[in-house]
Amino acid sequence: APCPQWPYCRKRCSYCNFNTYVVPAVDEAAMGTCLVREARTLLRLSQVQRVTSVFFGGGTPSLASPRTIAAVLEAVAGAAHLPTGAEVTLEANPSSASTPRLAGFRAAGVNRLSIGVQSLDDAELRLLGRAHTAAEARGAVEAAQGLFPGRTSLDLIFGLPGQSQDTWARGLEVALGLCDNHISLYQLTLERGTALAAQVWGGALPAPSQDLVADMYQTACAMLVAAGFRHYEVSNFARKGALSTHNLSYWRAEQYIGVGPGAHGRFVPWGEGGCSREARVQTLEPNAWMREVQSCGHGTRRRVVLTPLEQLEEVLALGLRTDEGITHERWGHFSPHLSLEAVFGGPGEARALQQQGWLLLDGSGLRCTERGLALLDSLLPDLLCQLQHC
């Protein structure tokens, strides 16, 4: 699954610490040519035969022209088999999601949109430093649903400074009336170096209590499940089977190829004679990355061969985020000699977590209960510790 990154934004949001750049002018032709070249190079190195999904992330990929998106998809299809109907997602901001623009992306081969709504309240949007209003968000979602019916996802953020349980529940109710069959909810994290963190830590804005944030999450889960959504991953909800193929492949620890400045990947570089899964990170700064792609075909800055234990740690940490958990078959693919039962079935942390009702280990595999999903971050260290001592 290739993940091309468009690193540019019109403005920086107050909470964002992603690898994004606000520049006076973007050389789109050069950036597009380099994305195409790196996608070809890395697909050749991976020797992947078949691509299950493509995800255009960022930055703000909806600022790229449909022509650039089409060129990257053509490069992917030329280097590996891209089946008709394979999921091709583009992240879009409401401020760059007019109907003609979205129609251009659909013509380019995009068939799923993920819209960064974040809030449907103008005061909250200003706090987050978003470039759009609530009315623009509603208009973008309606335009998207006309072009991508059943395949338009919304992102919302909760746990904002000053946000109450009531304002969150009301905002989610409005979003439910507007949304399609997929919704992603993200708890606001205050990241060092962001404007919002400086305001909260400096005392200018109130920090929400952890208990309130936990209650907001539980309220949202209950509301979405009542509205017919399946809570299939910690932050993601889908109904009518509209799960994100791309994100599922990531949580199932399948291979993915990061293309573009700062992109992350996990794949086996068979084309270079490698036989172990590698963690790869591309050069962060766009101009430096472009120079590297122009000179040697790709801009990989860091590559680390993952040990068998590191691979199992990723399988565990990612797989437990989903409602299906880690199947015996998937675990066996990464751990042919030590079963889930052998690692987590005996006395120890996992058994205690099962007795407390947070975890299940049965014929299907290892997974969190619904109550356990909400506490995953606090359960993981004990499970990783048990894995390391096998």
C-alpha positions in Angstrom: 0.0 0.0 0.0 1.8 3.2 -1.1 1.3 6.3 1.0 2.2 9.4 -0.9 2.7 12.6 1.2 2.0 16.1 0.1 3.9 18.2 2.7 2.4 21.7 2.1 -0.4 23.5 3.9 -1.9 27.0 3.4 -1.5 27.7 7.2 -0.3 25.8 10.2 -3.0 24.6 12.6 -2.4 25.5 16.3 -2.2 21.8 17.4 -0.1 20.4 14.5 3.4 19.1 14.8 3.4 17.1 11.5 6.1 17.5 8.9 4.2 20.3 7.1 5.4 23.4 5.3 3.7 26.8 4.5 5.6 28.4 1.6 4.9 31.4 -0.7 4.9 29.2 -3.8 5.1 25.5 -4.4 6.9 24.1 -7.5 4.2 21.5 -8.1 5.8 20.2 -11.3 9.0 19.4 -9.5 7.3 17.9 -6.5 5.0 15.8 -8.7 7.9 14.5 -10.8 9.8 13.5 -7.6 6.7 11.8 -6.1 6.3 9.8 -9.3 10.0 8.8 -9.4 10.2 7.8 -5.7 7.0 5.8 -6.0 8.5 3.8 -8.9 11.9 3.3 -7.2 10.4 2.1 -3.9 7.9 -0.2 -5.5 10.7 -1.7 -7.6 12.8 -2.1 -4.4 9.9 -3.8 -2.6 9.1 -6.0 -5.6 5.4 -5.8 -4.5 3.3 -7.4 -7.2 -0.1 -6.1 -6.1 -1.2 -2.9 -4.4 -4.3 -3.1 -2.2 -4.8 0.6 -1.5 -3.2 4.0 -2.0 -3.5 6.8 0.6 -2.6 10.4 -0.2 -1.8 12.1 3.2 0.0 15.3 4.2 0.2 18.1 4.8 -2.9 18.9 2.7 -2.9 16.7 -0.4 -6.1 18.4 -1.6 -3.9 21.4 -2.4 -2.1 19.3 -5.1 -3.7 19.4 -8.5 -5.8 16.5 -9.8 -3.1 16.2 -12.5 -0.4 15.5 -10.0 -2.6 12.9 -8.1 -3.3 11.2 -11.5 0.4 11.0 -12.4 1.3 9.3 -9.0 -1.5 6.8 -9.5 -0.3 6.1 -13.0 3.2 5.5 -11.7 1.9 3.1 -9.0 -0.2 1.2 -11.6 2.8 1.0 -13.9 5.1 -0.5 -11.2 2.6 -3.0 -9.7 -0.9 -4.3 -10.3 -3.5 -1.7 -9.0 -6.8 -3.6 -9.3 -9.8 -1.7 -10.6 -11.8 -0.6 -7.5 -8.8 -0.7 -5.2 -9.3 1.9 -2.4 -7.7 5.3 -3.3 -8.1 7.8 -0.5 -7.3 11.5 -0.5 -7.2 13.6 2.7 -9.0 16.9 2.0 -9.4 20.1 3.9 -12.8 21.9 3.6 -11.0 25.0 2.4 -9.6 23.2 -0.7 -12.6 20.9 -1.4 -14.8 22.8 -4.0 -17.0 20.6 -6.1 -15.0 21.1 -9.4 -11.8 20.3 -7.5 -13.2 17.1 -5.9 -14.6 16.1 -9.3 -11.1 16.5 -10.7 -9.8 14.1 -8.0 -12.5 11.6 -8.8 -11.5 11.7 -12.5 -7.9 11.2 -11.5 -8.7 7.9 -9.8 -9.5 8.9 -6.2 -12.5 6.9 -4.9 -12.6 7.8 -1.1 -12.2 11.1 0.7 -11.2 11.7 4.3 -12.2 15.3 5.2 -10.5 17.1 8.1 -13.6 18.7 9.5 -12.2 18.6 13.1 -15.2 20.6 14.5 -18.5 22.0 13.4 -18.2 25.0 15.8 -16.7 28.2 14.6 -15.2 29.1 18.0 -13.5 25.7 18.2 -12.2 26.0 14.6 -10.6 29.3 15.5 -9.0 27.8 18.6 -7.6 25.0 16.4 -6.3 27.5 13.9 -8.3 25.9 11.1 -8.7 27.8 7.8 -12.4 26.9 7.3 -15.7 27.8 9.0 -18.3 25.3 10.1 -20.5 26.3 7.1 -17.6 25.6 4.8 -17.1 22.2 6.4 -20.8 21.3 5.9 -20.6 22.5 2.3 -17.4 20.4 1.6 -19.0 17.3 3.2 -22.1 17.6 1.1 -20.1 18.2 -2.1 -18.0 15.1 -1.3 -21.0 12.9 -0.7 -22.4 13.9 -4.0 -19.2 12.6 -5.7 -18.1 9.9 -3.4 -21.4 8.5 -1.9 -20.8 6.0 0.9 -17.0 6.7 0.7 -16.6 10.1 2.5 -15.1 10.0 6.0 -15.0 12.8 8.6 -12.3 13.6 11.1 -13.3 15.2 14.5 -11.1 16.2 17.4 -12.2 16.1 21.1 -10.7 17.1 24.4 -10.2 20.8 23.4 -9.4 23.4 26.1 -12.7 24.7 27.5 -14.8 22.0 25.7 -17.5 20.5 27.9 -19.1 17.1 27.7 -22.3 18.8 26.4 -20.7 20.8 23.7 -18.9 17.7 22.5 -22.0 15.6 22.4 -24.0 18.3 20.6 -21.2 18.7 18.0 -21.1 15.0 17.5 -24.9 14.9 17.0 -24.6 17.5 14.3 -21.7 15.5 12.7 -23.9 12.4 12.8 -26.6 14.2 10.9 -24.1 15.2 8.3 -21.8 12.2 8.0 -21.6 9.3 5.7 -20.5 5.7 6.8 -17.1 6.4 8.3 -16.0 8.7 11.1 -12.6 9.1 12.9 -12.4 10.7 16.3 -9.0 11.9 17.6 -8.2 13.0 21.1 -6.3 16.3 21.1 -2.7 15.8 22.2 -0.7 18.9 23.2 2.5 18.6 21.3 5.7 20.4 22.3 6.4 23.3 20.0 2.8 24.0 18.9 0.9 27.2 19.6 -1.9 25.5 21.4 0.4 23.7 23.8 2.2 27.0 24.6 -1.2 28.6 25.4 -2.3 25.8 27.7 1.0 25.3 29.4 1.3 29.1 29.8 -2.0 29.2 31.6 -3.9 31.2 28.9 -6.2 28.3 28.2 -7.6 25.6 30.6 -6.3 22.0 30.1 -9.2 19.5 30.0 -9.1 16.9 32.8 -8.2 13.3 31.8 -11.5 12.1 33.4 -13.5 14.5 31.3 -11.7 13.4 28.1 -12.3 9.7 29.0 -16.0 10.5 29.5 -16.1 12.3 26.1 -14.6 9.2 24.4 -17.1 6.8 26.1 -20.0 9.1 25.2 -18.9 9.2 21.6 -18.5 5.5 21.3 -22.0 4.9 22.8 -23.6 7.5 20.4 -21.9 6.1 17.3 -22.7 2.4 18.1 -26.3 3.5 18.7 -26.3 5.1 15.3 -25.3 1.8 13.7 -21.5 2.2 13.5 -19.0 -0.6 14.2 -16.2 0.6 16.5 -13.6 -1.3 14.5 -10.5 0.5 15.8 -9.7 2.8 18.8 -10.4 6.0 16.8 -12.4 4.7 13.9 -16.0 3.8 13.3 -17.8 2.5 10.2 -21.2 1.3 9.2 -22.5 -0.6 6.1 -19.0 -2.2 5.8 -17.3 1.1 5.0 -14.1 0.2 6.9 -10.9 1.9 5.6 -9.0 -0.9 3.7 -5.8 1.2 3.9 -5.9 1.7 7.6 -6.7 -1.9 8.3 -3.7 -3.0 6.3 -1.6 -0.8 8.5 -3.1 -2.1 11.8 -2.7 -5.7 10.5 1.1 -5.0 10.1 1.0 -5.5 6.3 3.6 -3.7 4.1 3.3 -0.1 3.3 5.5 2.2 1.3 6.0 5.8 2.4 6.5 8.2 -0.6 7.4 11.9 -0.1 9.0 14.2 2.5 8.9 12.6 6.0 6.9 9.6 4.9 7.2 6.4 6.9 7.2 2.9 5.5 7.5 -0.8 6.4 8.5 -3.2 3.7 11.1 -5.9 2.7 13.5 -4.5 0.1 13.7 -7.7 -2.0 15.0 -5.7 -4.9 18.2 -4.9 -3.0 18.6 -8.5 -1.8 17.1 -7.7 1.6 15.0 -10.4 3.2 13.9 -8.6 6.5 11.2 -6.0 7.1 12.6 -2.5 7.4 11.3 0.7 9.0 12.0 3.5 6.6 11.7 7.3 6.9 12.1 9.7 4.0 14.0 13.0 4.3 11.9 15.6 6.0 12.6 18.9 4.3 10.9 19.0 0.8 13.7 20.7 -1.1 16.4 18.4 0.4 14.2 15.4 -0.3 13.7 16.5 -4.0 17.4 16.8 -4.5 18.0 13.3 -3.2 15.2 11.9 -5.4 16.7 13.6 -8.4 20.1 12.3 -7.7 19.4 8.7 -6.6 15.7 7.9 -7.3 14.5 8.1 -3.7 15.0 10.2 -0.5 15.2 7.5 2.2 17.0 9.1 5.1 16.8 6.3 7.7 16.3 2.6 7.3 16.4 0.1 10.2 16.1 -3.6 9.9 13.5 -4.7 12.4 14.4 -7.6 14.6 11.8 -10.5 15.0 11.0 -9.1 18.5 10.5 -5.6 17.2 8.2 -6.9 14.5 6.1 -8.8 17.0 5.9 -5.7 19.2 4.5 -3.8 16.3 2.0 -6.6 15.5 0.8 -6.5 19.1 0.7 -2.7 19.5 -1.1 -2.1 16.2 -3.3 -5.2 16.1 -4.8 -4.6 19.6 -6.1 -1.2 18.3 -8.8 -3.1 16.2 -11.9 -4.9 17.3 -10.7 -8.1 15.5 -7.4 -8.0 17.4 -4.6 -10.3 16.3 -5.7 -13.5 14.7 -3.7 -16.7 15.3 -2.9 -16.8 11.6 -1.4 -13.3 11.5 0.6 -13.9 14.6 1.9 -17.2 13.1 3.1 -15.3 10.0 5.4 -13.2 12.2 6.0 -15.8 14.9 6.0 -19.3 13.4 7.6 -21.0 16.5 5.8 -19.3 19.4 2.0 -19.2 19.3 -0.2 -16.5 20.9 -1.2 -19.2 23.4 2.4 -19.9 24.3 3.2 -16.2 24.8 0.0 -14.9 26.5 -1.9 -18.0 27.6 0.1 -18.9 30.7 0.3 -17.2 34.1 1.3 -13.6 33.8 0.1 -10.1 32.9 -2.2 -11.2 30.0 -4.1 -13.7 32.1 -4.6 -11.0 34.8 -5.9 -8.6 32.2 -8.3 -11.3 30.9 -9.6 -11.9 34.5 -10.2 -8.2 34.9 -12.3 -8.1 31.7 -9.9 -6.0 29.5 -8.5 -8.7 27.2 -9.7 -11.9 25.4 -7.6 -14.8 24.2 -9.7 -17.5 22.4 -10.0 -19.4 19.2 -10.1 -16.2 17.2 -6.9 -14.8 18.6 -6.0 -12.0 21.1 -8.1 -8.8 21.3 -9.3 -6.1 23.7 -12.8 -6.0 25.1 -14.7 -2.8 24.3 -13.8 -1.6 27.8 -10.1 -2.6 27.2 -9.9 -0.6 24.0 -10.4 2.6 25.9 -7.4 1.7 28.2 -5.1 0.2 25.5 -2.2 2.6 26.2 -2.1 1.5 29.8 -2.4 -2.2 29.0 0.3 -2.3 26.4 3.4 -1.9 28.5 2.6 -5.0 30.6 1.8 -7.1 27.4 5.0 -5.9 25.7 6.9 -6.8 28.9 5.4 -10.4 28.8 6.4 -10.7 25.1 10.0 -9.6 25.8 10.4 -12.2 28.5 9.2 -15.2 26.4 
